[in-house]
Amino acid sequence: MSSSMILSESLIESGRDIPLKELLYAKRVLDNYMAVAKDTSPLELLTEMKTAARHVEYFTTHDNPCEARNVISNMIEEIDAADSFETFKTLAGVPSLALFELIEDRAQLIKHERELLLASGYDASRI
């Protein structure tokens, strides 16, 4: 694990319980708003962006058995403190990177499982 990682190995393992669909959706929401966050944008957009981040429903928990879900929920909650578009991008970048780490881990697991299937004689292309 590199030193630039946001999540520990145990949190990444915990995050394997999070549905991939939820990881991808949350990352898409954060990344889309970070892409439109410009200093020249109207301030009302910042309020909308913070509201959208808070309303990624799957990540609005604090006492879930999946610790990674709780950690990312807390990261997303911190976005509400943004008072500028630059701060929004900085704060939203943390959970976005954490989500990326979980998605990459899942991709590696899927790749490994496909290799196992192929090695066992199954045609993974039909899956």
C-alpha positions in Angstrom: 0.0 0.0 0.0 1.5 3.4 -1.0 1.8 6.2 1.5 -0.6 8.4 -0.6 -3.5 6.1 0.1 -6.5 7.5 2.0 -7.9 4.3 3.3 -6.0 1.6 5.3 -5.9 -1.9 4.1 -8.5 -2.9 6.8 -10.9 -0.2 5.6 -10.4 -1.3 2.0 -11.3 -4.9 3.0 -14.3 -3.5 4.9 -15.3 -1.6 1.8 -15.6 -4.8 -0.2 -19.1 -5.1 1.4 -20.2 -1.9 -0.4 -22.1 -2.5 -3.6 -20.0 -1.5 -6.6 -23.1 0.4 -7.9 -23.0 2.7 -4.8 -19.3 3.3 -5.1 -19.5 4.3 -8.7 -22.6 6.5 -8.1 -21.0 8.4 -5.2 -17.7 8.9 -7.1 -19.6 10.2 -10.2 -21.6 12.7 -8.1 -18.4 14.1 -6.4 -16.4 14.1 -9.6 -19.1 15.8 -11.7 -19.4 18.6 -9.2 -15.7 19.0 -8.8 -15.5 19.4 -12.6 -17.9 22.3 -12.6 -16.6 24.0 -9.5 -15.1 27.2 -10.9 -14.4 30.4 -9.1 -16.5 32.3 -11.6 -19.6 30.1 -11.0 -22.5 31.6 -9.1 -22.3 31.1 -5.3 -25.8 29.4 -5.4 -24.1 26.5 -7.2 -21.8 25.9 -4.2 -24.9 25.4 -2.1 -26.4 23.0 -4.6 -23.1 21.1 -4.8 -22.9 20.7 -1.0 -26.5 19.6 -0.9 -25.9 17.0 -3.6 -22.9 15.6 -1.8 -24.9 15.3 1.4 -27.7 13.5 -0.4 -25.7 10.6 -1.7 -28.0 8.5 0.4 -26.0 5.4 0.7 -23.2 7.4 2.4 -25.3 9.1 5.1 -24.6 6.7 7.9 -22.4 6.7 11.0 -23.2 3.4 12.7 -23.1 0.9 9.9 -21.3 -2.4 10.4 -19.2 -1.6 7.3 -16.5 0.7 8.8 -15.4 2.0 5.3 -19.0 3.2 4.7 -18.9 5.2 7.9 -15.5 6.7 7.2 -16.6 7.8 3.7 -19.9 9.1 5.1 -17.9 11.3 7.5 -15.6 12.5 4.7 -18.7 13.5 2.6 -20.2 15.2 5.6 -17.1 17.4 5.9 -17.7 18.8 2.5 -20.5 20.9 4.0 -17.8 23.2 5.5 -16.8 24.4 2.1 -17.1 28.2 1.8 -15.6 28.4 -1.7 -15.3 26.3 -4.9 -11.6 25.7 -4.2 -12.4 24.5 -0.7 -15.2 22.3 -2.1 -12.8 20.7 -4.6 -10.2 20.1 -1.8 -12.8 18.6 0.6 -14.6 16.5 -2.0 -11.3 15.3 -3.4 -10.7 13.2 -0.2 -13.8 11.0 -0.4 -13.4 10.9 -4.2 -9.9 9.4 -3.8 -11.2 7.0 -1.1 -13.9 5.8 -3.4 -11.4 5.4 -6.2 -9.3 3.2 -3.9 -12.3 1.0 -3.2 -13.3 0.8 -6.9 -9.7 -0.1 -7.9 -9.6 -2.8 -5.2 -12.9 -4.2 -6.5 -11.6 -4.1 -10.1 -8.5 -6.1 -9.0 -10.7 -8.6 -7.3 -12.9 -9.0 -10.3 -9.8 -9.4 -12.6 -8.4 -12.1 -10.2 -11.7 -14.0 -10.1 -11.9 -13.9 -13.9 -8.4 -15.4 -14.1 -9.4 -18.1 -11.7 -12.4 -19.0 -13.8 -10.4 -19.1 -17.0 -7.7 -21.3 -15.3 -10.5 -23.6 -14.2 -11.8 -24.0 -17.7 -14.8 -21.7 -17.5 -15.5 -19.3 -20.4 -15.6 -15.9 -18.5 -16.6 -14.1 -21.7 -20.1 -15.5 -21.4 -20.5 -14.1 -17.9 
